[in-house]
Amino acid sequence: MKNIFIKVLMENLFIKNREGNKIALNLTKIKPQKGLVFVMPGLGQTKSAIHMQNFVDSFADKNFTVVIFDVTNGVGQSDGDYSQASFTGYYNDLADVIDWAKTQDWYQEPFVLAGHSMGGGCILRYAADYLARVSGIVPFATVIGGHQTIAKFGRDDLPAIKIENGKEVIKKLDWEPFKEDILKYDIVPEADKFTMPILMMVGEEDMGTPLEDQMKLYDGMPEDKEIHVVKGAPHTFEKPEHLAKMKQILQDWIDNKLKN
């Protein structure tokens, strides 16, 4: 008898991180599920952004249960103040979401990790720390290390917009603590650890995490890897043609590399 896949979307679940702060997450649960994927936005982004929902749709269409969340000290529904954002804090939120998921009946290992920009950097760090738990990685326009990030951005280059009381409010980082923290991270020397399937994507016009930076990581990875450059696309995909190409790349990779 052919399996019938049922999608169940549970919006705005709230859990607590190790600091006792609220993390907002969405769960798209598939029954029966082919696999599990955790999706992580980047700095100044939210789980509801169109390119992040493109991740959700791409994996859910292929019968993966999907967990996507807003980081704390971000601009989404989770607790905290964007001024206090840090790579370490975002990484810890990812780890805490995964630890929460372990208590759920749909949890399974190994799982897939997908993330954009600093979220990509966090999933790479997690995969390097817990190799046996991860069956595939999708670092999209990823941060590869603090030195590369600081070389391209300065104190006033990373503002973010948060909706407060129905109005857009510009938020800024507390730059020196952010800089000190992210400079602790550099995934490039550990590239040879990633023996699981890897899918990298970057926009042709990405100025923040350009192709030449992506190649520093890609060249050090073992053979089960792909990198795709999307013509005309910036760091964050918003145009329909870029999102369609992103989805096609993702779903082809899922079909070819995540068969089990």
Stockholm file with secondary structure:
# STOCKHOLM 1.0

chainA/1-260         MKNIFIKVLMENLFIKNREGNKIALNLTKIKPQKGLVFVMPGLGQTKSAIHMQNFVDSFADKNFTVVIFDVTNGVGQSDGDYSQASFTGYYNDLADVIDWAKTQDWYQEPFVLAGHSMGGGCILRYAADYLARVSGIVPFATVIGGHQTIAKFGRDDLPAIKIENGKEVIKKLDWEPFKEDILKYDIVPEADKFTMPILMMVGEEDMGTPLEDQMKLYDGMPEDKEIHVVKGAPHTFEKPEHLAKMKQILQDWIDNKLKN
#=GR chainA/1-260 SS CCCCCEEEEEEEEEEECTTSCEEEEEEEEEESCSEEEEEECCTTCCTTSHHHHHHHHHHHTTTEEEEEECCTTSSSSSSSCGGGCCHHHHHHHHHHHHHHHTTSTTCCSSEEEEEETHHHHHHHHHHHHCGGGEEEEEEESCCCBHHHHHHHCCTTSCCEEEEETTEEEEECCCHHHHHHHHTTCBCGGGGGGCCSCEEEEEETTCSSSCHHHHHHHHTTSCSSEEEEEETTCCSSCCSHHHHHHHHHHHHHHHHHHCCC
#=GC SS_cons         CCCCCEEEEEEEEEEECTTSCEEEEEEEEEESCSEEEEEECCTTCCTTSHHHHHHHHHHHTTTEEEEEECCTTSSSSSSSCGGGCCHHHHHHHHHHHHHHHTTSTTCCSSEEEEEETHHHHHHHHHHHHCGGGEEEEEEESCCCBHHHHHHHCCTTSCCEEEEETTEEEEECCCHHHHHHHHTTCBCGGGGGGCCSCEEEEEETTCSSSCHHHHHHHHTTSCSSEEEEEETTCCSSCCSHHHHHHHHHHHHHHHHHHCCC
//
